Amino acid sequence: MRAGQTVREWEEGLRELHTRIGRCFKRAEPRERAYRYIQGLLSNVPRKNGWQMAEASGEYGPDGMQRLLNRAVWDVDGVRNEVQAYVAEHLGMPTGVLVIDETGFLKKGKHSVGVKRQYSGTAGGIENCQIGVFLAYASERGYALVDRALYLSKEWVEDQTRRQETHIPEAVGFATKPQLARMLLERALAAGIPHQWVTGDCIYGDDWRLRTWLERQRQWYVVGVTRDHLLY
């Protein structure tokens, strides 16, 4: 297969995905900017910040890209649902695996939602960062992220001033990482993403409530546990 043909097929696939998620945007401007934003994420732009993403898409400043992420009106959950359906159609296999894991996003300030000094496997220690819990899907056809949840510590959840400043919805309360993992898995099961296994590290394997829930859902799972964790 020639390189030119591969690029064209890649572009067609991206357009197909964008057409599906496009219905989640009420206005044309954020809808088209979302396409350029996705292009930027998949490009070789060294740093995926507002300035460089804007420059790569031919814009003169970062305001448009930042507005897309923090003020533009679009159905975030609807986009997630379309992505899950797309992954199930293109990568789905009965032997697929749902993978739960978390990652840290290093920050220098204190105003980003959920940021604090906390352990991050990404950094290899305690750093000022945000923590996100993610659900990935893997099969012989490929792999992709299919859902996400931001971890908020009790310190953040109980601080009404910070909640108001960062527009945290009133309905959002404290949830442990295993509780967030269960929420992501519940959505994946409801979406019918084909799989055979669920896996995760000891942050999730040490939580007996999550393991019990998986067993009740008749889910085969392989999870890590710490060496001093008791099993019965």
Residue pairs with C-beta under 8 A, 6 or more apart in sequence:
14 35
14 38
14 39
14 42
15 35
17 38
17 82
17 83
17 86
18 34
18 35
18 38
20 82
20 85
20 86
21 34
21 78
21 79
21 82
21 83
22 31
22 34
23 78
24 74
24 75
24 76
24 78
24 79
24 82
25 31
25 34
25 72
25 74
25 75
26 73
26 74
27 72
27 73
30 67
30 68
30 72
30 73
30 74
33 57
33 64
33 65
33 68
33 72
34 68
34 74
36 57
36 58
37 53
37 57
37 65
37 68
39 56
39 57
40 48
40 52
40 53
40 56
40 57
41 48
41 53
43 56
45 52
45 53
45 56
46 52
49 62
50 62
50 65
50 66
51 61
51 62
53 62
53 65
54 60
54 61
54 62
54 63
54 64
54 65
57 65
59 65
80 146
80 147
80 148
81 191
83 144
83 146
84 146
84 147
84 187
84 188
84 191
84 193
85 191
87 137
87 144
87 146
87 193
88 191
88 192
88 193
88 194
90 141
90 142
91 137
91 139
91 141
91 142
91 143
91 144
92 137
92 139
92 141
92 193
92 194
93 139
93 140
93 141
93 194
94 194
94 195
94 196
95 139
95 140
95 195
95 196
96 137
96 138
96 139
96 193
96 194
96 195
96 196
96 197
97 137
97 138
97 139
97 195
97 196
97 197
97 198
97 199
98 135
98 136
98 137
98 185
98 188
98 193
98 195
98 197
98 198
98 199
99 135
99 136
99 137
99 138
99 198
99 199
99 200
100 133
100 134
100 135
100 181
100 184
100 185
100 198
100 199
100 200
100 204
101 133
101 134
101 136
101 200
101 201
102 121
102 131
102 132
102 133
102 134
102 151
102 177
102 203
103 120
103 121
103 122
103 131
103 132
103 134
104 118
104 120
104 121
104 122
104 123
104 127
104 129
104 130
104 131
104 132
105 122
105 129
105 130
105 131
105 132
106 120
106 122
106 123
106 127
106 128
106 129
107 115
107 128
107 129
107 130
108 128
109 115
110 116
110 128
111 165
111 166
112 130
112 166
113 130
113 150
113 152
113 156
113 166
113 168
114 130
114 131
114 150
114 151
114 152
114 153
114 156
115 128
115 129
115 130
116 128
116 129
116 153
116 155
116 156
117 126
117 127
117 128
117 129
118 126
118 127
118 129
118 131
118 153
119 125
119 126
120 126
120 127
120 129
120 131
122 129
123 129
130 150
130 151
131 150
131 151
131 177
132 148
132 149
132 150
132 151
133 148
133 149
133 150
133 151
133 177
133 180
133 181
133 184
134 145
134 147
134 148
134 184
135 145
135 146
135 147
135 148
135 181
135 184
135 185
135 188
136 143
136 144
136 145
136 146
137 143
137 144
137 145
137 146
137 188
137 193
137 195
146 188
146 193
147 184
147 187
147 188
148 184
149 175
149 180
149 183
149 184
151 175
151 177
151 180
152 168
152 172
152 174
152 175
153 174
154 174
156 162
156 163
156 168
157 163
157 172
157 173
157 174
158 174
162 168
175 183
176 207
177 203
177 204
178 203
178 204
178 207
178 209
178 210
179 210
181 200
181 204
181 210
182 209
182 210
182 213
185 198
185 214
185 219
188 195
189 217
189 219
196 220
197 220
197 221
197 222
198 214
198 219
198 220
198 221
198 222
198 223
199 221
199 222
199 223
200 221
200 223
200 224
201 223
201 224
202 223
202 224
202 225
202 226
202 229
204 210
204 223
204 224
205 211
205 223
205 224
205 225
205 229
206 225
206 226
206 229
211 221
211 223
214 221
225 231
